[in-house]
Amino acid sequence: MLKSVKTYVIFLLIMLMVCSSYAEKFKKYKAKSGKIEYKLSGNAEGKSVTYWDEYGYKEVQISKTTTKVWGMTTEENKTVLTIGTDVWEWKEDDDKVSHITSPMAEIWEEENYDDKDMEELGKEMMDAMGFEKTGEEKFDGKLCDVYEGMGKIWIWKKHGIALKNDVKILGIQIISEATDININAKIDKKLFKYPKDRTIVTIENAHETMGDDEDEEIDPEEIKEAQEAAKKMLKGLFGK
């Protein structure tokens, strides 16, 4: 399970590319609260739903997917909860909850970046990933900025939310399309809680909490190094 924590650092960078050009400090969204459901297709089929409150300071993503890559099929029911700098992740069929600190959120706090800094970082990340704005299109009747590179991304101009992603990396295609959007929805506070009856896996206690069936090659120090590398890279984009 901790392997997913390691890859989450990379996931943060990809999601930053999608939405940070519209972000403010600890504000991923322009609306105070909301709910978005996505249909997933391509190599990963299924659905996901994202709930947020306090402009994204609190956010939870719940997904159910079947992934087919290189002849292997994996089914996963996963929840990722983010509150400020803290990120918890767990799977429905696991008795553990992984906990890390988000490199992006740490930078927001440490450097006290504002909305202009974040907008600049978003542009730099788009460039670094080979994306550039190519125009405007409507998705489901909503006007979007369109970015193209290793695929195509539609970002809703009004709220700065990715409504559709069609991205292909190393032959793996992931398509997500928003199917239901509820802006300023009333969100149940219970959604922003992790299951405390499970074992909490952190970088520090990883070796102690992993069972015999876990990947013994996972090194907590590598995860720390990955987090620090992500922070350095992001700061470097600011020239700081």
Backbone as a ProteinNet text record, in pm:
[ID]
protein_1_A
[PRIMARY]
MLKSVKTYVIFLLIMLMVCSSYAEKFKKYKAKSGKIEYKLSGNAEGKSVTYWDEYGYKEVQISKTTTKVWGMTTEENKTVLTIGTDVWEWKEDDDKVSHITSPMAEIWEEENYDDKDMEELGKEMMDAMGFEKTGEEKFDGKLCDVYEGMGKIWIWKKHGIALKNDVKILGIQIISEATDININAKIDKKLFKYPKDRTIVTIENAHETMGDDEDEEIDPEEIKEAQEAAKKMLKGLFGK
[TERTIARY]
82.2	0	84.8	201.4	283.7	338.1	341.9	385.9	297	165	73.8	104.6	160.6	200.8	313.9	408.5	522.7	476.8	387.4	339.9	249.6	194.8	107.5	183.7	314.8	395.6	392.8	405.9	399.2	259	157.9	19.1	-6.8	51.8	35.8	85.8	198.7	254.5	163.5	105.7	14.7	-110.3	-167.2	-286	-255.7	-134.4	-93.1	-95.3	-48	-46.9	-187.3	-285.5	-422.8	-490.1	-466.2	-551.7	-479.6	-350.1	-288.4	-283.6	-299.4	-295.1	-414.6	-509.7	-626.8	-631.8	-528.3	-535.2	-487.5	-536.9	-484.7	-430	-372.4	-315.5	-421.5	-396.4	-488.2	-626	-635.5	-764.4	-752.3	-792.5	-790.1	-907.3	-1013.4	-1136.5	-1183.4	-1253.2	-1309.6	-1435.9	-1506.8	-1628.1	-1591.7	-1664.5	-1634.8	-1648.7	-1747.4	-1770.4	-1826.9	-1826.5	-1883.9	-1860.9	-1917	-1906.7	-1899.5	-1807	-1793.9	-1777.8	-1857.4	-1844.4	-1782	-1691	-1623.4	-1644	-1655.7	-1652.8	-1512.2	-1452.5	-1316.8	-1318.9	-1234.7	-1224.3	-1081.1	-1056.6	-919.6	-862.9	-737.5	-677.6	-734.3	-793.6	-858.7	-1006.6	-1091.8	-1235.4	-1302	-1403.7	-1475.5	-1530.6	-1531.5	-1583.8	-1513	-1517.3	-1463	-1550.5	-1547.5	-1623	-1533.4	-1533.7	-1455	-1548.7	-1529.1	-1602.3	-1500.7	-1537.5	-1448.8	-1527.1	-1457.3	-1513.4	-1400.5	-1434.6	-1337	-1242	-1299.5	-1226.5	-1119.9	-1134.1	-1039.8	-939.4	-946.1	-860.1	-891.5	-1020	-1062.6	-1114	-1059.8	-1098.9	-1088.7	-1184.3	-1177.9	-1214.5	-1135	-1157.8	-1181.7	-1295	-1332	-1343.8	-1268.4	-1268.7	-1284.8	-1346.6	-1361.5	-1323.4	-1210.4	-1157	-1111.2	-1111.6	-1051	-945.9	-819.9	-709.7	-649.6	-632.9	-571.7	-446.9	-331.4	-204.1	-110.6	-53.9	46.3	0.1	-126.2	-177.4	-221.3	-209	-249.1	-374.2	-464.7	-588.3	-590.5	-616.7	-620.9	-750.3	-821.1	-941.9	-909.8	-960	-925.1	-1038.3	-1070.1	-1162	-1080	-1054.7	-959.1	-1017.2	-975.5	-1014.2	-888.8	-881.9	-770.5	-829.2	-791.7	-841.2	-728	-752.9	-654.1	-713.3	-642.5	-680.6	-554.6	-549.4	-429.8	-309.2	-207	-84.7	-88.7	-191.9	-198.9	-279.2	-225.3	-291.9	-302.9	-424.5	-449.1	-503.6	-460.4	-507.8	-535.6	-647.7	-679.1	-764.7	-759.9	-838	-945.7	-1052.9	-1167.8	-1132.8	-1046.1	-1015.8	-885.3	-836	-710.4	-737.2	-651.6	-669.3	-573	-513	-416.8	-459	-412.5	-430.8	-292.8	-252.4	-122.3	-137.2	-35	-38.4	93.6	85.4	202.8	171	273.3	256	269	174	175	288.2	380.2	488.8	436.5	327.7	274.3	221.1	144.8	87.8	196.9	303.5	415	477.5	491.9	550.8	461.6	331.1	239.1	262.3	280.8	299.8	438.8	541.2	678.9	715.6	674.8	713.6	607.9	491.3	383.1	349.4	340.5	307	164.7	141.2	5.8	-50.8	-167.7	-234.8	-155	-78.3	1.2	115.3	177.7	283.7	229.6	113.1	55.5	17.4	-29.7	-64.1	59.9	170.6	295.8	345.6	334.7	377.2	295.3	167.1	81	126.3	161.8	209.3	340.3	431.1	560.3	542.5	449.8	425.7	367.3	277	221.1	332	420.8	532.6	623.9	654.1	745.4	689.2	558	495	461.5	498	476.9	338.1	262.4	128.1	129.7	43	25.3	-121.1	-163.7	-302.6	-322.8	-422.2	-445.6	-575.3	-656.9	-781.2	-889	-1012.2	-1127.2	-1228.9	-1292.2	-1397.4	-1503	-1619.1	-1723.3	-1728.9	-1742.9	-1765.9	-1893.7	-1990.6	-2120.3	-2179.5	-2160.3	-2216.8	-2138.9	-2023.7	-1942.3	-1815.3	-1786.2	-1670.4	-1542.2	-1449.5	-1326.1	-1202.6	-1093.9	-962.3	-911.8	-852.5	-803.6	-651.8	-591.7	-446.4	-413.5	-311.1	-271.8	-123.3	-90.9	48	50.4	70.2	63.8	-81	-168	-310.9	-382.8	-500.8	-583	-657.2	-663.3	-727.9	-823.5	-946.1	-1046.6	-1067.4	-1037.7	-1052.3	-1161.2	-1262	-1376.7	-1330.1	-1352.1	-1302.7	-1366.8	-1493.8	-1565.8	-1515.1	-1482.1	-1444.7	-1305.2	-1234.2	-1098	-1090.8	-1189.2	-1195.8	-1177.3	-1095.3	-1077.5	-1204.7	-1273.3	-1396.5	-1370.3	-1259.9	-1224.5	-1073.6	-1017.9	-876.8	-867.9	-787.6	-760	-608.7	-540.3	-394.4	-337.5	-229.3	-163.5	-16	29.4	167.9	222.8	333	397.1	297.9	211.6	114.9	-6.9	-13.8	-127.9	-220.7	-344.2	-440.3	-541.2	-555.1	-652.9	-746	-874.7	-974.6	-1071.7	-1091.4	-1191.2	-1283.9	-1412.6	-1513.3	-1611.5	-1632.7	-1727.2	-1869.5	-1942.4	-2079	-2183.2	-2140.6	-2234.2	-2157.2	-2200.5	-2132.2	-2231.9	-2195.5	-2280.6	-2194.1	-2196.2	-2115.5	-2187.3	-2109.3	-2162.1	-2262.2	-2237.5	-2322.6	-2292.3	-2388.5	-2366.6	-2302.3	-2180.7	-2104.1	-2106.9	-2133.2	-2135.8	-1995.3	-1978.4	-1847.2	-1786.6	-1870.1	-1819.9	-1731.4	-1746.8	-1665.6	-1517.5	-1488.3	-1350.5	-1286.1	-1315.9	-1256.7	-1201.4	-1085.9	-1028.5	-1064.9	-1064.5	-1100.8	-993.6	-1019.2	-920.1	-905.7	-989.2	-976.1	-875.6	-808.3	-708.4	-568.1	-469.4	-329.7	-283.8	-226.1	-176.1	-31.8	-6.5	126.7	187.9	299.7	372.5	509.7	583.2	718.3	803.9	783.8	867	840.8	713.9	684.3	655.5	694	658.3	704.5	831.3	883.8	813.5	770.9	705.7	563.2	494.4	352.8	329.3	430.4	412.2	413	319	313.6	405.7	405	491.5	455.1	328.4	286.2	312.3	370.2	397.3	527.9	546.7	667.1	784.3	874.9	985.1	1088.3	1080.6	1179.5	1145.9	1028.2	988.8	1077.7	1137.7	1230.7	1173.7	1141.8	1088.3	1178.7	1309.8	1402.6	1384.4	1350.1	1326.5	1204	1103.6	982.7	1014.8	1094.1	1135.1	1211.4	1302.5	1381.5	1292.6	1191.3	1099.2	1021.1	979	905.1	992.7	1115.5	1206.9	1240.9	1257.7	1287.7	1171.8	1049.1	931.7	927.7	957.1	956.7	1063.5	1184.4	1292.7	1258.6	1198.8	1163.6	1059.7	958	852.8	906.4	993.8	1053.9	1140.9	1209.1	1296.3	1220.6	1096.6	1015.1	985.5	988.3	969.6	1100.6	1211.6	1341.3	1383.3	1334.3	1366.1	1441.3
-121.4	0	125.3	118.3	237.8	274.4	177.3	206.7	314	310.5	411.7	548.8	552.4	680.6	740.7	655.8	703.1	759.4	688.3	735.8	857.1	878.7	994.7	1124.9	1123.6	1243.6	1283.1	1183.3	1209.4	1254.8	1191	1227.7	1373.7	1420.7	1560.4	1654.3	1620.6	1705.6	1710.5	1595.1	1591.3	1673.1	1658.2	1735	1883.4	1916.9	2056	2116	2039.1	2083.8	2117.9	2040.6	2057.9	2180.7	2207.5	2307.2	2421.5	2416.5	2516.3	2655.3	2665.6	2798.2	2882.3	2819.8	2892.7	2899.3	2844.5	2828.1	2950.1	2964.5	3059.7	2978.2	3044.3	2969.8	2881.9	2751.6	2651.7	2662.2	2719.6	2729.6	2665.3	2541.4	2473	2514.7	2563.3	2592.1	2735.6	2789.5	2923.2	2919.2	2807.9	2791.6	2735.5	2776.1	2732.9	2582	2522.8	2379.7	2323.6	2192.3	2132.3	1983.1	1926	1782.9	1763.4	1679.8	1648.7	1498.1	1440.5	1299.3	1286.7	1190.4	1167.7	1024.5	1008.1	876.6	855.5	740.7	710.4	604.5	623.2	525.1	520.8	435.3	414.7	292.9	300.7	188.9	172.6	278.5	271.4	304.5	207.3	226.3	229.7	312.7	320.3	459.2	499.4	631.4	685.5	815.6	879.6	998.8	1034.8	1152.1	1232.5	1362.9	1453.1	1546.8	1555	1649.2	1746.8	1873.7	1968.3	2071.7	2130.3	2237	2333.6	2451	2553.9	2580.2	2587.2	2617.8	2513.9	2393.4	2287.2	2260.2	2338.7	2307.4	2165.8	2131.1	1994	1934	1817.5	1753.5	1602.3	1530.7	1385.6	1334.4	1239.3	1178.3	1029.5	981.2	840.6	779.7	675	617.3	465.4	413.4	269.8	240.8	172.4	156.2	12.6	-19.4	-142	-100.2	-127.3	-83.1	-201.5	-184.7	-288	-230.4	-277.5	-228	-345.6	-353.1	-454.9	-596.1	-625.6	-759.9	-790	-693.9	-714.6	-632	-691.2	-623.7	-604.2	-481.1	-448.5	-374.8	-423.9	-356.6	-286	-163.4	-84.9	7.9	5.3	102.3	184.9	309.4	390	524.9	573.4	706.3	784.8	908.8	999	1123.2	1146.5	1260.6	1360.3	1486.1	1591.6	1700.1	1731.3	1843	1925.3	2041.8	2124.7	2055.6	2034	1969.4	1817.9	1764.2	1620.8	1544.8	1429.5	1343.7	1202.5	1149.8	1011.7	934.8	810.7	726.8	585.8	528.9	392.4	325.2	191.1	109.7	36.5	6	-55.6	-190.2	-267.8	-403.2	-412.6	-300.2	-300	-253.8	-296.2	-256.2	-144.8	-79.3	27	158.3	267.5	401.4	465.1	505.5	570.8	720.9	780.5	924.2	987.8	1092.1	1168	1316.9	1397.4	1542.2	1583.6	1660.5	1704.1	1802.4	1772.6	1865.6	2000.8	1998.9	2124.7	2211.9	2151.5	2228.5	2280.4	2201.5	2246.9	2372.4	2374.2	2491.3	2613.2	2593.5	2705.5	2768.2	2681.7	2732.2	2791.9	2718.1	2759.8	2890.2	2902.6	3018.9	3128.6	3100.6	3198.1	3252	3161.3	3201.5	3253.7	3344.5	3396.2	3349.3	3402.6	3355.3	3384.4	3496.2	3528.1	3428.7	3390	3288.8	3157.5	3117.7	2991.6	2993.2	3107.6	3118.2	3100.7	3162.6	3149.7	3005.7	2939.9	2801	2712.2	2738.9	2660.7	2669.9	2789.3	2808.3	2733.6	2742	2674.7	2523.2	2471.4	2328	2282.3	2361.5	2328.5	2319.8	2417.1	2419.1	2298.7	2269.5	2159.1	2024.6	2009.4	1884.3	1883.7	1992.1	1997.6	2039.3	2100.6	2147.6	2296.7	2336.5	2479.1	2505.7	2627.1	2663.2	2681.5	2610.9	2614.7	2683.5	2719.5	2786.9	2764.5	2779.4	2760.3	2669.9	2585	2498	2481.9	2437.4	2409.3	2259.5	2226.7	2089.4	2088.3	2012.6	2005.8	2145.5	2230.4	2364.7	2465.2	2425.6	2513.8	2553.7	2682.9	2732.4	2694.5	2634.8	2584.7	2637.9	2656.9	2674.1	2535.5	2523.7	2394.2	2394.7	2292.1	2275.2	2143.5	2146.6	2025.8	1999.8	1872.1	1829.6	1678.6	1606.7	1461.4	1415	1497.1	1472.4	1606.2	1609.5	1730.3	1746	1869	1898.4	2016.6	1999.8	2106.1	2161	2288.3	2348.7	2455.8	2436.7	2527.3	2665.7	2764.1	2899.1	2960.4	2935.6	3000.5	2956.3	2827	2774.5	2713.2	2710.2	2656.7	2509.2	2433.6	2289.8	2211.6	2106.4	2019.8	1937.9	1962	1889.2	1764.1	1766.4	1648.3	1642	1523.8	1497.7	1379	1391	1279	1277	1203.7	1206.9	1067.5	1061.1	934.3	944.9	860.2	860.7	719.2	702.1	571.3	466.2	508.6	415.9	389.7	451.9	433.7	554	528.1	635.9	641.1	759.8	782.4	895.2	866.1	966.2	984.5	1108.6	1137.9	1247.2	1227.2	1323.6	1350.9	1478.4	1515.2	1481.6	1408.9	1369.5	1436.9	1484	1551.9	1654	1778.8	1887.2	1960.2	1977.6	2050.7	2152.8	2276.1	2383.4	2442.6	2471.6	2525.9	2431	2301.6	2201	2193.2	2149.9	2128.3	1991.2	1989.2	1865.7	1811.5	1682.1	1616	1615.7	1670.5	1679.9	1542.3	1439.4	1305.2	1253.8	1310.4	1267.5	1300.2	1399.4	1443.9	1379.7	1252	1177.2	1045.7	1005.6	878	771.7	643.1	535.6	516.2	561.3	556.3	418.8	324.4	188.4	105.9	168.8	98.4	143	64.1	96.1	212.4	315.8	431.2	403.8	408.8	385.9	520.4	553.6	676.1	638.4	736.3	709.7	652.6	705	664.8	521.4	477.3	344.2	240.2	268.6	182	37.9	18.1	-117.3	-191.7	-120	-183.7	-227.6	-150.8	-177.7	-265.6	-285.5	-369.7	-516.9	-591.5	-734	-811.7	-943.8	-1028.5	-1025.9	-991	-991.6	-859.2	-762.9	-633	-637.3	-538.5	-528	-488.6	-582.1	-557.5	-459.7	-430.7	-342.4	-195.1	-165	-27.1	33.7	145.1	210.1	345	364.7	493.6	610.7	588.3	696.1	740.7	646.4	682	772.2	745	827.7	969.2	980.1	1112.1	1186.4	1115.2	1177.1	1222.2	1142	1178.1	1304	1313.5	1431.6	1556.6	1543.8	1658.2	1698.1	1599	1627.5	1702.9	1661.7	1730	1875.4	1897.6	2033.7	2119.9	2063.1	2138.6	2175	2078.8	2105.3	2215.7	2209.9	2310.1	2448.6	2452.2	2580.2	2632.1	2539.9	2580.4	2648	2607.1	2668.1	2814.8	2846.9	2985.1	3063.1	2991.6	3057.3	3092.7	3015.3	3043.3	2925.1
0	0	0	66.2	72	-64.9	-154.4	-290.2	-351.9	-321.3	-374.4	-316.9	-194.7	-136.3	-218.4	-256.4	-334.8	-468.6	-535.5	-664.6	-649.8	-529.5	-509.2	-526.4	-496.3	-517.1	-664.2	-752.2	-895.6	-933.2	-872.9	-898.6	-864.3	-754.4	-714.4	-822.7	-884.2	-988.5	-1109.8	-1146	-1259.9	-1231.7	-1110.8	-1077.3	-1066.4	-1023.9	-1017.8	-1157.6	-1254.2	-1392.6	-1440	-1392.4	-1438	-1377.9	-1248.3	-1183	-1114.1	-1095	-1009.3	-1070.9	-1202.4	-1262	-1217.7	-1152.8	-1105.3	-952.4	-886.3	-741.5	-665	-542.6	-446.8	-330.7	-230.5	-120.1	-53.6	-58.7	-6.4	-68.8	-186.8	-254.9	-392.9	-401.3	-529.4	-616.8	-552.6	-624.2	-599.7	-698.2	-681.6	-596.4	-602.6	-521.8	-384.9	-283.1	-146.4	-128.4	-194.7	-179.9	-309.4	-318.6	-438.1	-446.8	-552.3	-579.1	-729.8	-773.7	-916.1	-933.6	-1020.7	-1054.3	-1192.4	-1206.2	-1333.2	-1381	-1512.4	-1575.5	-1627.5	-1597.3	-1639.7	-1748.7	-1849.5	-1957.3	-2008.1	-2106.1	-2152	-2081.5	-2037.2	-1964.4	-1824.1	-1771	-1639.5	-1657.6	-1629.9	-1644.5	-1506.9	-1495.6	-1368.6	-1345.9	-1219.6	-1186.2	-1063.3	-1048.6	-929.1	-894.2	-767.7	-723.3	-629.3	-646.1	-562.9	-488.1	-356.4	-272.2	-213.1	-202.5	-137.3	-56.8	40.1	122.3	155.8	202.8	237.5	120.7	1.5	-122.1	-156.1	-104.4	-135.1	-26.1	83.5	198.5	246.4	237	264.8	134.3	99.5	-25.7	-10.4	-67.4	-66.2	-205.8	-254.2	-384.5	-363.3	-410.4	-395.2	-534.8	-560.6	-694.8	-690.9	-793.9	-813.5	-957	-976.8	-1112.3	-1139.6	-1267.2	-1317.6	-1418.9	-1390.1	-1474.6	-1548.9	-1680.8	-1763.6	-1829.7	-1785.9	-1837.4	-1860.3	-1981.9	-2014.8	-1977.1	-2007.4	-1986.6	-1845.2	-1755.9	-1617	-1585.3	-1507.3	-1467.2	-1316.6	-1273.6	-1131.1	-1098	-997.3	-949.4	-818.4	-804.3	-685.3	-644.8	-515.5	-455.3	-358.4	-391.1	-314.8	-276.5	-158.6	-112.2	-78.3	-124.8	-92.1	-26.3	98.6	176.5	198.4	165.4	185.9	274.3	381.7	468.3	491.1	430.8	442.6	383.2	464.2	416.8	432.2	496.5	525.6	421.3	382.2	284.4	340.1	344.9	387.6	267.6	255.5	145.1	196.3	155.2	195.2	88.9	92.5	1.3	79	10.2	75.9	137.7	70.4	116.1	194.1	248.4	323.4	466.2	558.8	698.4	737.3	637.2	664.9	599.6	657.6	602.2	592	471.6	456.4	477.4	535.9	566.4	525	441.7	402.1	410.7	392.2	383.7	238.2	189.4	50.2	24.6	-68.2	-100.2	-147.2	-225.5	-277.5	-164.9	-75.2	36	128.5	146.9	229.4	171.3	40.5	-24.4	-3.7	-16	5.3	141.3	243.1	379.2	398.5	358.2	384.8	313.9	189.4	109.5	108	166.1	171.2	32	-63.9	-200.6	-207.1	-299.8	-316.7	-450.1	-486.2	-606	-732.9	-735.3	-853.7	-870.5	-756.7	-762.3	-816.3	-768.4	-809.4	-956.9	-1004.1	-1145.1	-1231.9	-1187.9	-1261.5	-1259.3	-1143.4	-1132.3	-1225	-1232.8	-1321	-1465.5	-1508.2	-1645.4	-1667.7	-1568.9	-1581.1	-1587.1	-1506.3	-1505.8	-1638.9	-1693.9	-1824.3	-1928.4	-1926.6	-2021.3	-1999.4	-1872.5	-1839.8	-1886.2	-1881	-1922.8	-2071.4	-2140.8	-2284.5	-2327.2	-2234.3	-2267.7	-2299.8	-2390.7	-2418.8	-2450.2	-2416.8	-2442.4	-2592.2	-2646.8	-2791	-2829.7	-2730.2	-2764.1	-2660.7	-2704.2	-2616.1	-2684.5	-2605.5	-2655.6	-2547	-2585.7	-2487.9	-2459.6	-2332	-2290.1	-2208.6	-2252.8	-2185	-2165.4	-2266.2	-2262	-2180.2	-2126.7	-2041.5	-2116.1	-2120.8	-2192.8	-2120.1	-2192.7	-2132.4	-2205	-2128.1	-2187.4	-2224.1	-2342.5	-2389.1	-2392.1	-2330.9	-2330.2	-2400.5	-2485.7	-2558.3	-2542.8	-2532.7	-2518.9	-2534.9	-2424.4	-2427.8	-2418.4	-2475.3	-2471.9	-2474.8	-2420	-2424.1	-2292.3	-2241.6	-2114.4	-2133	-2085.8	-2091.7	-1950.8	-1928.5	-1795.8	-1799.7	-1719.4	-1712.7	-1670.3	-1756.6	-1731.3	-1607.4	-1585.8	-1476.6	-1340.6	-1326.7	-1195.1	-1190.4	-1303.3	-1301.7	-1270.9	-1315.7	-1287.3	-1416.6	-1411.3	-1528.2	-1548.5	-1659.9	-1688.7	-1771	-1848.3	-1925.5	-1942.7	-1922.8	-1949	-2043.7	-2145.5	-2235.3	-2253.7	-2166	-2159.2	-2183.5	-2260.6	-2289.7	-2254.8	-2161.7	-2116	-2125.5	-2198.1	-2214.7	-2263.5	-2355.3	-2412.7	-2327.7	-2210.6	-2120.7	-2133.6	-2173.4	-2194.1	-2080.6	-2023.3	-1917.9	-1961.7	-1964	-2001.9	-1886	-1844.5	-1740.8	-1790.9	-1772.2	-1817.1	-1703.9	-1674.4	-1569.5	-1614.9	-1530.3	-1564.7	-1477	-1359.6	-1269.5	-1186.6	-1187.2	-1116.6	-1027.8	-901.6	-807.7	-734.5	-781.7	-723.2	-602.4	-496.8	-371.3	-305.9	-324.3	-260.7	-111.4	-34.1	107.7	124.8	179.7	189.6	332.7	345.5	475.6	535	653.5	718.4	747.8	754.6	781.8	668.5	550.5	436.9	457.1	541.2	559.8	683.1	704.2	814.3	761	810.6	770.5	874.8	837.1	931.2	1037.2	1157.8	1265.4	1329.1	1287.2	1340.3	1260.2	1163	1082.8	1124.2	1084.7	1114.9	1027.7	1088.5	1014.4	971.3	841.3	786	748.5	811.4	779.1	725	678.6	630.6	742.8	862.9	977	1022.9	1018.9	1073.9	966.1	842.3	730.4	750.4	788.8	804.8	917.8	1020.7	1134.4	1102	1015.1	988.8	867.5	781	663.7	703.8	647.5	675.9	584.2	599.4	518.7	371.1	342	202.3	133.2	201.6	140.8	62.9	-20.6	-101.6	-13.9	9.6	102.1	45.8	-86.1	-146.5	-125.6	-71.7	-47.7	59.9	29.7	122.2	164	292.4	339.5	304.7	304.1	270.8	126.4	38.9	-100.7	-113.6	-29.3	-32.8	13.8	121.4	168.7	60.6	-5.7	-110.9	-226.2	-258.8	-366.6	-331.3	-204.5	-160.1	-167.3	-119.5	-122.1	-264.7	-351.2	-491.2	-556.4	-521.3	-576.3	-530.4	-402.8	-349.2	-416.1	-432.8	-494.9	-638.8	-709.3	-847.8	-858.2	-770.7	-774	-735.9	-633.4	-595.7	-708.9	-776.7	-885.9	-999.6	-1017.6	-1122.9	-1089.6	-960.6	-919.3	-926.1	-942.5	-940.1	-800.7	-698.1	-557.5	-498.1
[MASK]
++++++++++++++++++++++++++++++++++++++++++++++++++++++++++++++++++++++++++++++++++++++++++++++++++++++++++++++++++++++++++++++++++++++++++++++++++++++++++++++++++++++++++++++++++++++++++++++++++++++++++++++++++++++++++++++++++++++++++++++++

